[in-house]
Amino acid sequence: MSDIITLTEAAAYQIKDMMKEHGEEGAFLRVGVKGGGCSGLSYGMGFDHEKNDGDHEFTQHGITILVDKESAPILKGTKIDYKQSLMGGGFTIDNPNAIAQCGCGSSFRTATNAGTPEEC
């Protein structure tokens, strides 16, 4: 499987800055999906120091990214960016597999995986 997600330069810069700030320079970036949120599935992104069996591993902009095998098909083609505005900054996730998402943008569902929605 080719790279599952695309990390923009702006997102990579922010992630590297966060790694340095939190003393996580040697960590991997783990991106995944879990059940929950208003629409049934939620994104997860954080630092990890261990690879798991079945993880997909790839490197973009000097960051090694891990995606677990269950999340990989749901995230295929996803683009992670970082946007700065007058109100602050934040990561944006553009997932072509999402057919519906809640207003916050962190919860979604796909045509094949609805997850288990929670109250907003």
C-alpha positions in Angstrom: 0.0 0.0 0.0 1.4 3.4 -0.9 1.4 6.3 1.6 -2.0 6.2 3.2 -2.1 9.9 4.1 -0.4 13.0 2.8 1.2 15.4 5.4 1.6 18.9 4.1 4.8 20.9 4.8 2.8 23.2 7.1 1.5 20.2 9.1 5.0 18.6 9.2 6.5 21.9 10.5 4.0 22.1 13.3 4.4 18.5 14.2 8.2 18.8 14.4 7.8 21.9 16.5 5.4 20.1 18.9 7.8 17.1 19.1 10.6 19.4 20.1 8.5 21.3 22.6 7.4 18.0 24.3 10.8 16.2 24.1 9.4 13.7 21.5 12.0 14.2 18.7 12.6 10.4 18.3 8.9 9.5 18.3 6.7 8.3 15.5 3.5 10.2 14.5 0.6 7.7 14.9 -2.5 8.5 13.0 -5.6 6.4 13.4 -9.4 6.1 13.7 -11.5 5.0 16.6 -15.2 4.6 17.2 -17.0 7.5 18.8 -17.8 11.1 18.2 -21.0 12.6 16.9 -20.9 10.8 13.5 -19.5 7.5 14.7 -15.7 7.6 14.0 -13.1 10.0 15.4 -9.5 10.8 14.2 -6.6 10.2 16.6 -3.1 11.7 16.2 -0.3 11.5 18.7 3.3 10.5 19.4 4.3 6.9 19.8 7.6 5.2 20.5 6.6 1.7 19.5 5.5 0.1 16.3 2.8 -2.6 16.4 2.5 -5.7 14.2 0.6 -4.7 11.1 1.3 -1.0 11.2 1.8 0.7 7.9 5.0 2.9 8.1 6.1 5.7 5.8 8.1 8.9 6.0 7.1 12.3 4.8 9.0 15.6 5.4 11.3 13.8 7.9 8.4 12.4 10.0 7.8 8.7 10.3 4.1 8.0 10.3 2.4 4.9 11.6 -1.1 3.9 10.7 -2.7 0.7 12.1 -4.1 -1.9 9.7 -7.7 -1.3 10.8 -7.4 2.5 10.2 -5.5 2.2 6.9 -8.5 1.6 4.5 -10.6 4.3 6.2 -7.7 6.9 6.0 -6.5 6.0 2.4 -6.1 9.3 0.5 -6.4 11.6 3.6 -4.6 14.9 3.6 -3.5 16.4 6.9 -2.7 20.2 6.9 -2.1 22.9 9.4 -3.9 26.2 9.0 -3.1 29.4 10.9 -5.7 32.2 11.4 -6.3 35.2 13.6 -8.0 33.0 16.1 -5.1 30.6 16.3 -4.1 27.5 14.4 -5.2 23.9 14.0 -4.9 20.7 12.0 -7.3 20.1 9.2 -8.1 16.6 8.0 -9.5 16.1 4.5 -10.6 12.5 4.1 -12.1 11.6 0.7 -13.7 8.5 2.3 -15.9 10.5 4.7 -19.5 10.8 3.5 -20.7 12.7 6.6 -19.0 14.6 9.4 -20.0 16.7 12.4 -19.5 20.4 12.6 -16.3 20.2 14.5 -14.7 18.1 11.7 -13.1 15.5 14.0 -16.0 13.0 13.8 -17.1 11.3 10.6 -18.5 8.2 8.9 -17.7 6.4 5.7 -19.9 4.5 3.3 -18.7 1.2 4.7 -18.0 2.1 8.4 -20.5 4.1 10.4 -18.9 3.5 13.8 -20.9 4.1 17.0 -22.1 7.7 17.4 -22.0 9.4 20.8 -24.0 12.4 21.9 -22.4 15.7 20.9 
